[in-house]
Amino acid sequence: MIYTINLNPALDHYLSFNNFNEGMLNNPIEDYKLPGGKGINVSKVLKNYGISSCCMGFLGGFTGTFIENKIEEYGITQKFIKILEDSRINIKLNNNGIETEISGISPKISLENYNEFLNLIKTTIKENDILVLSGSVPSSLSNKIYKEIIQLVPENVQIILDTRGESLKEAISKKIFLVKPNKVELEEFFQEQFISTKDLIRAGKKLQKLGPKNVLISLGKDGSILITENEIYYGNVPKGNLISSVGAGDSMVAGFIYGLTKNLSILDTYKFSIASGSATAFSKGLSTLDFATTLTSDITITKLEVI
């Protein structure tokens, strides 16, 4: 089974404007609301690909009810711990193509909720499962929570880690199958800037030495780099019109999982991961299987020199 962890899910409110003017009354030309959070996005894309998964984490209040009902509508299994405070609301603002995000304040999670969640992890995750640890950590929880989750699950669980900052530093270990930083997160981790491809590869290899089996560095429109145990690859981004980058990274994770579940080669898995992220970026919504599959023909994977 595939499990996506959602420590800090949100109600994402999308607002589009032709011309947003700060300090004035602005009327959106479009608005809609969706359940948000990196793990939820991964589960939604997997559902689009015909693959079952289960969302786990914390939900509370009227926003939590909205998220829960929407996930049920999608036909995705969920095992959330109920908390007292409202799950957060994020604002996704598009001003004539310029994207701005406002992240809501996280709800407080009690020690009782926390222990209940850890027990759920311990009794639910089994051998050979795939576990996706992604997204921010609520301020009321320790940045060591991903590390604690990793320590609770069986050794042969395939763990995919997609977080940043202190929670990434704490969680890095040999039990991780794939870690997926973007360029900014990699620079944040090592507290330095990486200008060239060689700089990024060296940083990725340095991160890999801390434990993860594979490192996938996403570079937005500039493509991505995959560092495996023995090889390094670069993949381009296929041609297309950017509509929204929201969820593109999560779709890359879902695409990688799709390849794993379908027993694709590492290169075909990587290619589909790129196609999946691109399909979301080129869509109003998240990737579909047909669209992602179509984009694979425009992606070239190039083997790079091992540094």
C-alpha positions as CSV (number, residue, x, y, z in Angstrom):
1,M,0.0,0.0,0.0
2,I,1.1,3.6,-0.6
3,Y,0.7,6.1,2.3
4,T,1.0,9.8,2.1
5,I,1.6,11.7,5.3
6,N,-0.1,15.1,5.7
7,L,1.0,16.8,8.9
8,N,-0.2,20.2,7.7
9,P,-3.0,19.9,5.1
10,A,-4.9,23.0,4.0
11,L,-7.9,24.3,2.3
12,D,-6.4,25.9,-0.8
13,H,-8.3,29.0,-2.0
14,Y,-7.4,29.9,-5.6
15,L,-8.1,33.4,-6.8
16,S,-7.4,34.8,-10.3
17,F,-7.2,38.5,-11.3
18,N,-6.6,40.4,-14.5
19,N,-5.0,43.2,-12.6
20,F,-4.6,43.0,-8.8
21,N,-4.0,46.4,-7.1
22,E,-2.7,46.4,-3.6
23,G,-4.6,48.5,-1.1
24,M,-7.8,48.6,-3.3
25,L,-10.9,46.5,-3.7
26,N,-10.2,43.7,-6.2
27,N,-12.7,41.4,-7.8
28,P,-11.4,38.0,-8.9
29,I,-12.4,36.7,-12.4
30,E,-12.3,33.2,-11.0
31,D,-12.0,31.4,-7.6
32,Y,-12.3,27.9,-6.4
33,K,-11.3,25.8,-3.4
34,L,-9.5,22.5,-3.2
35,P,-7.9,20.3,-0.5
36,G,-4.2,21.1,-0.4
37,G,-1.0,19.8,0.9
38,K,1.8,17.9,-0.8
39,G,0.8,14.5,0.4
40,I,-2.8,15.0,-0.7
41,N,-1.6,16.2,-4.1
42,V,0.4,13.0,-4.5
43,S,-2.6,10.8,-3.6
44,K,-4.8,12.8,-6.0
45,V,-2.4,12.3,-8.9
46,L,-2.0,8.6,-8.1
47,K,-5.8,8.3,-8.2
48,N,-5.7,9.9,-11.6
49,Y,-3.2,7.1,-12.6
50,G,-5.4,4.4,-11.3
51,I,-3.3,3.7,-8.2
52,S,-4.7,3.4,-4.7
53,S,-3.2,5.2,-1.7
54,C,-4.1,6.3,1.8
55,C,-3.8,9.8,3.2
56,M,-2.8,10.1,6.9
57,G,-2.2,13.1,9.1
58,F,-4.2,15.7,11.1
59,L,-7.5,17.4,10.3
60,G,-9.7,19.8,12.3
61,G,-12.6,22.2,12.2
62,F,-14.8,23.3,9.2
63,T,-11.8,23.3,6.9
64,G,-10.9,19.8,8.0
65,T,-14.4,18.7,7.2
66,F,-14.1,20.3,3.8
67,I,-10.8,18.5,3.1
68,E,-12.2,15.2,4.4
69,N,-15.3,15.4,2.3
70,K,-13.4,16.2,-0.9
71,I,-10.9,13.4,-0.4
72,E,-13.9,11.0,0.1
73,E,-15.4,12.4,-3.2
74,Y,-12.1,11.6,-4.9
75,G,-12.4,8.0,-3.7
76,I,-9.1,8.1,-1.8
77,T,-8.8,6.2,1.5
78,Q,-8.0,8.4,4.5
79,K,-6.9,7.8,8.1
80,F,-6.7,11.2,9.8
81,I,-6.4,12.1,13.4
82,K,-9.0,14.7,14.4
83,I,-7.8,17.8,16.2
84,L,-9.6,20.7,17.8
85,E,-8.4,23.7,15.8
86,D,-9.2,24.4,12.2
87,S,-6.9,23.1,9.5
88,R,-5.2,26.1,7.8
89,I,-6.3,28.0,4.7
90,N,-3.8,28.9,2.0
91,I,-4.3,31.6,-0.6
92,K,-3.1,30.9,-4.1
93,L,-3.3,34.2,-6.0
94,N,-2.7,34.5,-9.8
95,N,-2.4,38.1,-11.0
96,N,-2.3,37.9,-14.8
97,G,0.1,35.0,-14.7
98,I,2.1,36.1,-11.7
99,E,1.7,33.6,-8.9
100,T,1.7,34.5,-5.2
101,E,1.1,32.2,-2.3
102,I,0.0,33.0,1.2
103,S,0.5,30.2,3.7
104,G,-2.0,30.0,6.5
105,I,-1.1,29.5,10.2
106,S,-0.9,25.9,11.3
107,P,-3.3,24.6,13.9
108,K,-2.0,23.4,17.3
109,I,-1.6,19.7,17.6
110,S,-1.7,18.3,21.2
111,L,0.6,15.7,22.6
112,E,-2.4,13.4,22.8
113,N,-3.0,13.8,19.1
114,Y,0.7,13.4,18.3
115,N,1.0,10.1,20.2
116,E,-2.2,8.8,18.6
117,F,-0.8,9.6,15.2
118,L,2.5,7.8,15.9
119,N,0.6,4.8,17.2
120,L,-1.4,4.8,13.9
121,I,1.8,4.8,11.9
122,K,3.3,2.0,13.9
123,T,0.2,-0.2,13.5
124,T,-0.6,0.7,9.9
125,I,2.6,0.8,7.8
126,K,3.7,-2.8,6.9
127,E,6.6,-4.3,5.0
128,N,7.0,-3.4,1.3
129,D,4.7,-0.4,1.7
130,I,5.6,2.9,0.1
131,L,5.6,5.9,2.5
132,V,5.6,9.5,1.2
133,L,6.8,12.1,3.8
134,S,6.2,15.5,2.3
135,G,5.3,19.0,3.3
136,S,5.8,21.4,6.1
137,V,5.7,20.6,9.8
138,P,3.2,22.4,12.0
139,S,4.9,24.8,14.5
140,S,3.4,22.8,17.4
141,L,5.3,19.6,16.4
142,S,9.0,18.9,16.6
143,N,11.1,19.1,13.4
144,K,12.1,15.5,14.3
145,I,8.7,14.1,13.5
146,Y,9.7,12.7,10.1
147,K,12.7,11.1,11.7
148,E,10.5,9.6,14.4
149,I,8.1,8.2,11.7
150,I,11.0,6.7,9.8
151,Q,12.3,5.0,12.9
152,L,8.8,3.4,13.5
153,V,8.3,1.7,10.1
154,P,9.8,-1.6,8.9
155,E,13.3,-1.5,7.2
156,N,12.0,-2.5,3.7
157,V,9.4,0.3,3.5
158,Q,10.3,2.5,0.5
159,I,10.4,6.0,1.9
160,I,10.2,9.1,-0.3
161,L,11.1,12.4,1.5
162,D,10.1,15.8,0.1
163,T,10.4,18.5,2.8
164,R,12.8,21.3,3.6
165,G,14.8,23.0,6.3
166,E,15.3,21.5,9.7
167,S,12.8,18.7,9.1
168,L,14.9,17.6,6.1
169,K,18.1,17.7,8.1
170,E,16.6,15.7,10.9
171,A,15.1,13.0,8.7
172,I,18.0,12.3,6.3
173,S,18.9,8.6,6.8
174,K,19.9,5.4,5.1
175,K,16.3,4.2,5.2
176,I,15.2,6.8,2.6
177,F,14.7,5.5,-1.0
178,L,14.3,8.9,-2.6
179,V,14.7,12.5,-1.5
180,K,13.5,15.3,-3.8
181,P,14.9,18.8,-3.1
182,N,14.6,21.6,-5.5
183,K,17.5,24.0,-6.1
184,V,16.4,26.5,-3.5
185,E,15.9,23.8,-0.9
186,L,19.3,22.3,-1.7
187,E,21.0,25.7,-1.2
188,E,19.0,26.2,2.0
189,F,20.2,22.8,3.3
190,F,23.9,23.5,2.7
191,Q,23.8,27.3,3.2
192,E,25.5,28.1,-0.1
193,Q,24.6,28.9,-3.7
194,F,25.0,26.5,-6.6
195,I,25.4,28.1,-10.0
196,S,26.5,25.4,-12.3
197,T,25.2,21.9,-13.0
198,K,28.5,20.5,-11.5
199,D,27.8,22.5,-8.3
200,L,24.3,20.9,-8.1
201,I,25.6,17.4,-8.8
202,R,28.3,17.8,-6.1
203,A,25.7,19.0,-3.6
204,G,23.4,16.2,-4.6
205,K,26.2,13.6,-4.1
206,K,27.0,15.2,-0.7
207,L,23.3,14.9,0.3
208,Q,23.3,11.3,-0.9
209,K,26.3,10.4,1.3
210,L,24.1,11.3,4.3
211,G,21.9,8.3,3.6
212,P,19.3,8.5,0.8
213,K,19.6,5.9,-2.0
214,N,18.5,8.3,-4.7
215,V,18.4,12.1,-5.0
216,L,16.1,13.9,-7.4
217,I,16.8,17.6,-7.8
218,S,14.0,19.5,-9.5
219,L,15.1,22.7,-11.4
220,G,11.7,24.0,-12.7
221,K,11.9,25.0,-16.3
222,D,15.6,24.0,-16.4
223,G,14.8,20.3,-16.0
224,S,16.0,18.0,-13.2
225,I,18.9,15.8,-12.1
226,L,18.6,12.3,-10.8
227,I,21.5,10.8,-8.8
228,T,21.2,7.0,-8.3
229,E,23.6,4.7,-6.5
230,N,25.9,4.4,-9.5
231,E,24.8,6.9,-12.2
232,I,23.8,10.6,-12.7
233,Y,21.1,11.7,-15.2
234,Y,19.7,14.9,-16.5
235,G,16.2,15.2,-17.9
236,N,14.8,18.1,-19.8
237,V,11.3,19.7,-19.5
238,P,9.0,19.0,-22.4
239,K,7.5,21.9,-24.4
240,G,4.3,23.3,-23.2
241,N,2.6,26.4,-21.8
242,L,2.9,27.0,-18.1
243,I,-0.5,27.4,-16.5
244,S,0.3,26.8,-12.8
245,S,3.4,25.4,-11.0
246,V,1.3,24.4,-8.0
247,G,1.5,20.7,-7.4
248,A,4.1,20.1,-10.1
249,G,6.7,18.8,-7.6
250,D,4.1,16.6,-5.9
251,S,3.2,15.2,-9.3
252,M,6.9,14.3,-10.0
253,V,6.8,12.3,-6.8
254,A,3.5,10.6,-7.9
255,G,5.1,9.9,-11.3
256,F,8.1,8.3,-9.7
257,I,5.8,6.1,-7.5
258,Y,3.8,5.1,-10.6
259,G,7.1,3.9,-12.2
260,L,8.0,1.9,-9.1
261,T,4.6,0.2,-8.9
262,K,4.6,-0.7,-12.6
263,N,8.2,-2.1,-12.3
264,L,9.5,0.3,-14.9
265,S,13.3,0.8,-15.3
266,I,14.9,3.6,-13.4
267,L,15.2,5.7,-16.6
268,D,11.6,5.1,-17.6
269,T,10.5,5.9,-14.0
270,Y,12.5,9.1,-14.1
271,K,11.1,10.1,-17.5
272,F,7.5,9.5,-16.3
273,S,8.2,11.5,-13.2
274,I,9.3,14.5,-15.3
275,A,6.3,14.0,-17.6
276,S,4.0,13.9,-14.6
277,G,5.3,17.1,-13.1
278,S,5.1,18.9,-16.5
279,A,1.6,17.7,-17.1
280,T,0.5,19.4,-13.9
281,A,2.4,22.6,-14.8
282,F,0.7,22.7,-18.2
283,S,-2.8,22.0,-16.8
284,K,-5.5,23.7,-14.8
285,G,-5.4,21.0,-12.1
286,L,-3.3,18.0,-11.6
287,S,-1.8,15.6,-14.1
288,T,-3.8,12.9,-15.9
289,L,-2.3,9.6,-17.0
290,D,-3.0,10.3,-20.7
291,F,-1.4,13.7,-20.7
292,A,1.7,12.6,-18.8
293,T,2.1,9.6,-21.1
294,T,1.9,11.9,-24.2
295,L,4.6,14.2,-22.8
296,T,7.2,11.3,-22.4
297,S,8.0,11.4,-26.1
298,D,9.4,14.9,-25.7
299,I,11.7,14.1,-22.8
300,T,15.3,13.0,-23.3
301,I,17.3,11.5,-20.4
302,T,21.1,12.2,-20.7
303,K,23.7,10.3,-18.7
304,L,26.1,12.7,-17.0
305,E,29.7,12.2,-15.8
306,V,30.0,10.9,-12.2
307,I,31.9,13.5,-10.2
